[in-house]
Amino acid sequence: MTTKNSIVKEFDTVKTFREIKTKISNDIKGMTFEQLQAYLDKTKLQKKNTSNSHN
């Protein structure tokens, strides 16, 4: 007797990561080093402020 578990994915991490990589690759194709630096500065993630200063 065999049992097969079926898992339904709500979010496909690998697919999403590949889509993001493809978008970035297309965005930076043909850029100079200076343009790439500006692109990275513009699109980098911002650190969230996690301090609890609600007094």
Z-matrix of the N, CA and C atoms (Angstrom, degrees):
N
C 1 1.449
C 2 1.522 1 109.12
N 3 1.300 2 116.19 1 128.90
C 4 1.462 3 120.28 2 179.10
C 5 1.514 4 109.70 3 -115.59
N 6 1.308 5 113.79 4 146.89
C 7 1.464 6 119.99 5 178.24
C 8 1.522 7 108.22 6 -118.95
N 9 1.301 8 116.32 7 134.20
C 10 1.454 9 120.65 8 179.37
C 11 1.520 10 107.94 9 -121.19
N 12 1.324 11 114.56 10 119.59
C 13 1.459 12 119.54 11 177.30
C 14 1.521 13 109.22 12 -91.55
N 15 1.296 14 116.20 13 133.83
C 16 1.452 15 121.33 14 178.97
C 17 1.529 16 108.76 15 -108.98
N 18 1.319 17 115.34 16 121.74
C 19 1.457 18 120.39 17 179.82
C 20 1.526 19 108.17 18 -110.27
N 21 1.308 20 116.12 19 127.14
C 22 1.453 21 121.11 20 178.39
C 23 1.522 22 107.62 21 -96.66
N 24 1.340 23 115.36 22 119.17
C 25 1.456 24 119.99 23 179.89
C 26 1.526 25 109.43 24 -83.05
N 27 1.323 26 114.43 25 131.60
C 28 1.461 27 118.69 26 174.49
C 29 1.520 28 110.39 27 -90.92
N 30 1.333 29 116.12 28 -25.49
C 31 1.451 30 120.95 29 -178.02
C 32 1.523 31 108.50 30 -141.45
N 33 1.324 32 116.79 31 125.16
C 34 1.464 33 121.36 32 -179.58
C 35 1.525 34 108.35 33 -100.05
N 36 1.324 35 115.97 34 100.06
C 37 1.459 36 122.67 35 -175.37
C 38 1.522 37 111.87 36 -62.48
N 39 1.321 38 117.52 37 -46.01
C 40 1.461 39 121.26 38 -177.15
C 41 1.524 40 110.43 39 -62.81
N 42 1.319 41 117.09 40 -45.47
C 43 1.468 42 121.12 41 179.78
C 44 1.529 43 110.51 42 -61.62
N 45 1.322 44 116.22 43 -44.32
C 46 1.461 45 120.41 44 -179.60
C 47 1.525 46 110.80 45 -63.93
N 48 1.331 47 117.25 46 -44.47
C 49 1.458 48 121.18 47 179.77
C 50 1.529 49 110.76 48 -60.99
N 51 1.323 50 117.02 49 -42.93
C 52 1.469 51 120.38 50 178.70
C 53 1.524 52 111.27 51 -63.24
N 54 1.331 53 117.40 52 -40.58
C 55 1.464 54 120.54 53 178.56
C 56 1.528 55 111.03 54 -63.20
N 57 1.323 56 116.81 55 -40.97
C 58 1.461 57 121.14 56 179.00
C 59 1.525 58 110.16 57 -64.89
N 60 1.346 59 116.84 58 -44.94
C 61 1.467 60 120.61 59 179.28
C 62 1.531 61 111.01 60 -61.04
N 63 1.323 62 117.36 61 -41.20
C 64 1.460 63 121.31 62 179.59
C 65 1.520 64 110.88 63 -64.69
N 66 1.336 65 117.08 64 -41.70
C 67 1.466 66 120.98 65 179.15
C 68 1.524 67 110.63 66 -62.74
N 69 1.325 68 116.68 67 -46.25
C 70 1.465 69 120.64 68 179.74
C 71 1.528 70 109.99 69 -62.82
N 72 1.310 71 116.75 70 -43.68
C 73 1.458 72 121.06 71 179.79
C 74 1.528 73 111.22 72 -58.77
N 75 1.335 74 116.30 73 -43.52
C 76 1.462 75 120.29 74 178.50
C 77 1.529 76 111.14 75 -68.30
N 78 1.324 77 117.23 76 -37.02
C 79 1.464 78 121.31 77 -179.85
C 80 1.522 79 112.22 78 -64.29
N 81 1.337 80 117.09 79 -38.83
C 82 1.466 81 119.87 80 -172.89
C 83 1.529 82 113.50 81 -97.54
N 84 1.315 83 116.71 82 -0.47
C 85 1.467 84 120.35 83 -178.71
C 86 1.529 85 110.15 84 -59.36
N 87 1.333 86 115.56 85 124.60
C 88 1.461 87 120.46 86 175.91
C 89 1.521 88 115.00 87 82.74
N 90 1.331 89 118.15 88 3.53
C 91 1.470 90 120.48 89 -179.58
C 92 1.523 91 110.87 90 -76.94
N 93 1.322 92 115.02 91 148.81
C 94 1.453 93 119.81 92 171.40
C 95 1.524 94 108.19 93 -77.02
N 96 1.331 95 116.31 94 170.38
C 97 1.460 96 120.11 95 179.39
C 98 1.530 97 110.64 96 -60.23
N 99 1.318 98 116.71 97 -41.55
C 100 1.465 99 120.55 98 -179.75
C 101 1.531 100 111.16 99 -64.96
N 102 1.323 101 117.09 100 -40.67
C 103 1.458 102 120.95 101 177.95
C 104 1.526 103 110.54 102 -65.28
N 105 1.329 104 116.32 103 -39.02
C 106 1.459 105 120.68 104 178.49
C 107 1.528 106 110.53 105 -63.84
N 108 1.329 107 117.24 106 -42.99
C 109 1.469 108 120.51 107 177.40
C 110 1.524 109 110.61 108 -59.62
N 111 1.328 110 117.14 109 -44.63
C 112 1.464 111 121.04 110 179.64
C 113 1.533 112 110.58 111 -63.84
N 114 1.328 113 117.36 112 -40.49
C 115 1.462 114 122.03 113 178.28
C 116 1.526 115 110.33 114 -60.93
N 117 1.340 116 116.05 115 -46.50
C 118 1.460 117 120.17 116 -178.94
C 119 1.527 118 111.25 117 -65.65
N 120 1.325 119 117.57 118 -39.60
C 121 1.467 120 120.44 119 177.36
C 122 1.526 121 111.01 120 -63.17
N 123 1.321 122 116.27 121 -38.77
C 124 1.470 123 121.55 122 -177.94
C 125 1.524 124 112.18 123 -71.66
N 126 1.334 125 117.15 124 -35.08
C 127 1.459 126 120.31 125 -171.59
C 128 1.520 127 114.27 126 -104.50
N 129 1.321 128 118.82 127 1.16
C 130 1.465 129 119.04 128 -177.29
C 131 1.525 130 111.13 129 -68.24
N 132 1.301 131 114.82 130 152.41
C 133 1.456 132 120.98 131 -179.95
C 134 1.519 133 109.54 132 -71.80
N 135 1.296 134 115.47 133 144.37
C 136 1.454 135 121.36 134 177.48
C 137 1.513 136 109.06 135 -96.80
N 138 1.323 137 116.06 136 139.24
C 139 1.454 138 120.88 137 178.51
C 140 1.524 139 109.03 138 -69.39
N 141 1.319 140 115.68 139 133.68
C 142 1.471 141 120.60 140 178.12
C 143 1.513 142 109.79 141 -78.24
N 144 1.330 143 115.97 142 143.42
C 145 1.458 144 120.90 143 176.08
C 146 1.525 145 107.09 144 -86.41
N 147 1.331 146 115.68 145 111.23
C 148 1.469 147 119.73 146 -176.02
C 149 1.514 148 112.69 147 -105.23
N 150 1.330 149 117.75 148 8.10
C 151 1.463 150 118.97 149 -179.46
C 152 1.524 151 110.34 150 -72.40
N 153 1.286 152 115.78 151 145.21
C 154 1.469 153 122.21 152 179.10
C 155 1.515 154 109.27 153 -101.50
N 156 1.315 155 116.42 154 86.68
C 157 1.455 156 120.29 155 -179.00
C 158 1.524 157 110.63 156 -113.48
N 159 1.321 158 115.73 157 42.43
C 160 1.469 159 121.07 158 179.51
C 161 1.521 160 109.88 159 -96.64
N 162 1.327 161 118.20 160 69.05
C 163 1.466 162 121.75 161 179.45
C 164 1.481 163 111.85 162 -100.92
